[in-house]
Amino acid sequence: MIGILNIALLVGCMAVGFVHAQEKRLPQTSGVDDTKMGPYRALAQLAYEASQKGEGPTAAKLARILERTWDKAEDYGGDTALSKTNHALFEQIDKAMDQFINLLQHASPERNAVQSAYNAYLEKLKLAD
């Protein structure tokens, strides 16, 4: 009986390792994904980290940079702008980003709300990679 449990445990661990190895790894330079959405993800991460450290003004400034960068490239950009190539996805990401940014603009945002909005935003960005 113990032998069967050990084998089952070993097979389970191997399956988890296999699935983990199959995860999509994005190429990076200096910790920033070398994808179209990489810079937005990096700015969001910096803003999130600043907010978690209690650095509200820095988080708000980074959030504003994120918003302006996104708008210039993906809303008002050229033919490759996401708003032109996939408007529905652009709207989903833009809405998630706005929710995240709006929380960081408050003097003392609720940590769990910021984390939830940050995670939702990152999930939407994955759809565009």
Secondary structure, 3 states (H helix, E strand, C coil): CHHHHHHHHHHHHHHHHHHHHHCCCCCEECCEECCCCHHHHHHHHHHHHHHHCCCHHHHHHHHHHHHHHHHHHHHCCCCCCHHHHCHHHHHHHHHHHHHHHHHHCCCCCCHHHHHHHHHHHHHHHHCCC
